[in-house]
């Protein structure tokens, strides 16, 4: 669980989550980006869900603290994920696998 972050109400906020699974001779990663417009005086929880074989990941937005959260449908998932420098790149929510070959 991460610490709370203050974001400005009434303006779109874009969040990107990354998951990395390091295996022998293979790294599997998944990025997902979502955008929503937070309301004043509301608390939100963002959840990253990754399937067991790391072939896709999803982001969920919930209103309230993690213990009492209700799903919010106002989360927009663009077709590409957003990188740290603000560029939209690969397919949003789909995994990237890097295979290592040892000689």
Backbone bond lengths (Angstrom), bond angles and torsions (degrees), N, CA, C in turn:
res aa  C-N    CA-C-N  psi(-1)  N-CA   C-N-CA  omega(-1)  CA-C   N-CA-C  phi
1 X - - - 1.430 - - 1.521 108.91 -
2 X 1.317 116.27 139.72 1.458 122.19 -179.94 1.518 110.67 -96.11
3 X 1.305 114.73 169.64 1.458 120.19 176.48 1.513 110.18 -80.27
4 X 1.326 116.39 159.02 1.465 122.13 178.52 1.524 110.37 -67.63
5 X 1.318 114.87 145.07 1.456 122.11 178.75 1.519 107.50 -127.31
6 X 1.327 117.31 131.56 1.466 121.17 176.43 1.516 109.50 -82.87
7 X 1.335 116.59 130.24 1.457 121.49 175.19 1.518 108.75 -128.87
8 X 1.313 116.71 153.36 1.459 122.02 -174.55 1.527 110.78 -74.42
9 X 1.316 116.08 130.45 1.465 121.62 178.43 1.529 110.34 -73.58
10 X 1.331 115.23 150.20 1.458 120.73 174.63 1.512 115.42 82.73
11 X 1.316 118.22 -3.51 1.464 122.33 178.15 1.522 108.89 -122.78
12 X 1.339 117.49 142.09 1.465 119.21 -179.90 1.533 112.14 -58.65
13 X 1.320 115.55 136.74 1.466 122.67 176.41 1.520 107.48 -118.69
14 X 1.320 116.83 131.84 1.461 122.14 179.18 1.522 109.10 -112.05
15 X 1.327 115.82 128.36 1.456 122.58 -178.30 1.528 109.54 -122.02
16 X 1.318 116.31 138.45 1.462 120.99 174.53 1.519 108.69 -124.31
17 X 1.331 116.06 131.77 1.466 121.75 176.49 1.520 108.15 -115.90
18 X 1.324 116.04 145.53 1.460 121.88 -179.43 1.521 108.87 -128.79
19 X 1.330 115.77 138.91 1.457 122.42 175.04 1.523 107.74 -124.77
20 X 1.341 117.48 135.10 1.463 121.89 176.93 1.520 108.83 -128.73
21 X 1.326 115.69 131.59 1.458 123.70 177.99 1.531 106.51 -120.63
22 X 1.321 117.20 111.58 1.465 121.29 179.88 1.523 109.56 -95.00
23 X 1.333 116.01 121.62 1.461 122.65 179.47 1.520 108.28 -121.56
24 X 1.312 116.64 170.80 1.452 119.40 177.31 1.526 109.02 -65.22
25 X 1.310 117.19 121.81 1.462 125.28 177.79 1.529 113.52 66.17
26 X 1.336 117.48 15.62 1.468 118.58 179.25 1.530 110.48 -159.68
27 X 1.317 115.68 136.65 1.455 122.28 170.65 1.517 107.81 -114.60
28 X 1.312 116.95 134.11 1.463 122.34 176.60 1.519 107.94 -119.94
29 X 1.321 116.40 127.74 1.457 120.03 179.29 1.521 109.73 -133.09
30 X 1.307 114.83 157.41 1.453 120.60 179.91 1.526 108.16 -145.52
31 X 1.314 115.85 134.20 1.460 122.82 178.49 1.521 108.16 -120.24
32 X 1.317 116.35 141.06 1.464 120.30 174.82 1.524 108.37 -141.97
33 X 1.331 114.98 135.47 1.458 122.59 -179.35 1.517 109.20 -119.25
34 X 1.321 115.68 138.21 1.462 121.79 176.25 1.515 110.43 -138.14
35 X 1.318 116.41 147.90 1.464 122.12 178.79 1.530 109.17 -125.85
36 X 1.316 115.79 138.01 1.463 120.82 174.66 1.529 108.61 -150.45
37 X 1.328 115.94 165.07 1.464 121.45 177.62 1.521 107.91 -110.80
38 X 1.332 117.64 108.11 1.464 120.33 -177.62 1.530 111.88 -70.97
39 X 1.321 114.95 147.95 1.458 121.74 176.56 1.521 109.79 -93.64
40 X 1.306 116.29 152.42 1.461 122.36 -179.33 1.535 110.56 -61.57
41 X 1.319 115.72 138.31 1.466 124.63 176.33 1.531 113.75 62.30
42 X 1.316 118.10 25.54 1.460 122.25 176.62 1.526 109.53 -108.03
43 X 1.308 116.06 152.24 1.458 123.12 175.71 1.517 107.75 -113.16
44 X 1.324 116.32 135.51 1.462 121.42 -178.91 1.515 110.03 -124.93
45 X 1.311 115.77 151.28 1.458 123.08 174.10 1.522 107.20 -124.92
46 X 1.330 116.66 131.37 1.459 121.82 177.28 1.518 107.77 -109.01
47 X 1.347 116.03 132.82 1.460 121.52 -178.05 1.525 108.91 -121.31
48 X 1.327 116.16 133.87 1.457 122.72 174.62 1.526 107.81 -102.89
49 X 1.328 116.53 125.21 1.472 121.75 177.53 1.520 108.52 -116.85
50 X 1.331 116.72 129.07 1.460 122.80 -179.00 1.523 107.83 -124.21
51 X 1.342 117.37 131.29 1.460 118.11 179.07 1.535 109.91 -72.73
52 X 1.335 118.38 159.80 1.471 122.02 -170.61 1.528 115.58 -57.55
53 X 1.324 118.74 -34.46 1.468 118.67 -179.17 1.532 112.54 -94.48
54 X 1.308 116.55 9.83 1.471 124.12 176.98 1.538 111.26 54.91
55 X 1.325 116.80 48.63 1.462 119.97 174.44 1.525 111.38 -99.45
56 X 1.327 117.31 -15.54 1.458 120.25 173.13 1.523 109.87 -160.38
57 X 1.329 114.39 160.90 1.453 120.95 177.50 1.525 108.31 -139.83
58 X 1.322 115.40 156.49 1.462 121.24 -179.26 1.511 109.35 -135.25
59 X 1.316 114.98 156.11 1.453 121.57 176.93 1.524 107.90 -118.99
60 X 1.324 115.92 134.89 1.458 121.01 176.20 1.514 109.91 -119.78
61 X 1.312 116.51 142.73 1.462 122.42 178.60 1.521 108.01 -113.98
62 X 1.325 115.90 128.59 1.453 121.51 -177.99 1.522 109.75 -126.84
63 X 1.321 115.73 143.85 1.457 121.96 178.23 1.521 107.69 -94.60
64 X 1.323 116.75 122.95 1.454 121.79 179.86 1.516 111.78 113.05
65 X 1.305 115.33 -179.89 1.457 120.68 178.78 1.527 108.42 -74.65
66 X 1.334 118.42 162.83 1.469 120.20 -177.19 1.533 113.76 -55.18
67 X 1.322 118.13 -34.11 1.466 120.83 -176.77 1.529 113.11 -74.31
68 X 1.324 117.59 -26.92 1.472 120.59 -174.81 1.526 112.49 -126.14
69 X 1.306 117.23 27.12 1.462 121.96 -171.80 1.535 113.10 -75.84
70 X 1.339 114.91 146.16 1.456 123.47 172.84 1.518 108.29 -119.65
71 X 1.320 116.97 135.69 1.464 121.34 -177.25 1.528 111.10 -61.92
72 X 1.338 115.62 137.07 1.457 122.85 177.26 1.522 107.77 -109.09
73 X 1.319 117.59 129.24 1.463 121.26 -178.36 1.522 113.42 -89.16
74 X 1.319 117.55 6.74 1.461 121.41 -175.72 1.523 113.65 -85.54
75 X 1.316 118.04 11.18 1.464 121.75 -178.86 1.522 109.39 -86.93
76 X 1.324 116.11 121.77 1.470 121.84 177.69 1.519 108.35 -98.85
77 X 1.342 116.75 128.46 1.460 122.18 177.80 1.527 108.80 -109.41
78 X 1.336 118.08 106.59 1.466 120.06 179.30 1.532 110.85 -67.70
79 X 1.320 116.88 168.69 1.467 120.61 -177.66 1.528 112.64 -71.61
80 X 1.329 118.07 -23.41 1.467 122.07 179.30 1.528 109.23 -122.27
81 X 1.339 116.51 150.16 1.454 119.62 176.94 1.527 110.09 -83.31
82 X 1.319 115.78 159.77 1.463 122.77 -177.83 1.528 109.18 -102.55
83 X 1.327 116.66 131.61 1.463 121.71 178.83 1.526 110.43 -86.15
84 X 1.330 116.30 174.41 1.461 121.88 -179.11 1.526 111.89 -58.69
85 X 1.330 117.57 -34.04 1.470 120.01 -178.74 1.531 112.48 -88.34
86 X 1.345 117.58 11.28 1.461 120.73 173.79 1.518 115.91 86.92
87 X 1.319 118.02 7.15 1.463 120.86 179.38 1.525 109.60 -91.49
88 X 1.321 116.35 145.05 1.453 120.87 175.84 1.522 107.98 -94.20
89 X 1.329 116.42 125.83 1.461 120.87 -173.83 1.517 112.26 -122.14
90 X 1.346 118.10 -113.48 1.463 123.45 -171.85 1.516 115.13 -63.02
91 X 1.312 115.52 178.07 1.467 121.45 -178.35 1.522 111.00 -66.53
92 X 1.296 115.76 125.31 1.457 122.61 -177.47 1.528 110.76 -63.82
93 X 1.331 116.59 126.24 1.451 121.92 176.18 1.512 115.46 81.61
94 X 1.333 118.40 2.84 1.465 121.71 178.53 1.524 108.69 -106.42
95 X 1.306 116.34 148.58 1.458 120.12 -172.65 1.526 113.13 -82.46
96 X 1.312 113.77 160.58 1.465 123.35 173.52 1.518 106.15 -122.52
97 X 1.316 117.57 122.58 1.456 121.36 178.61 1.517 109.88 -110.77
98 X 1.323 116.19 131.43 1.463 121.74 176.58 1.517 107.70 -116.19
99 X 1.311 117.19 116.02 1.458 121.96 179.11 1.528 109.96 -94.72
100 X 1.305 115.92 136.98 1.450 122.26 178.45 1.521 108.99 -105.17
101 X 1.314 117.30 132.68 1.453 121.85 176.96 1.523 108.41 -112.74
102 X 1.311 116.52 125.41 1.461 122.17 -178.10 1.528 108.63 -104.45
103 X 1.310 115.84 129.42 1.474 120.45 -179.58 1.503 110.63 -102.97
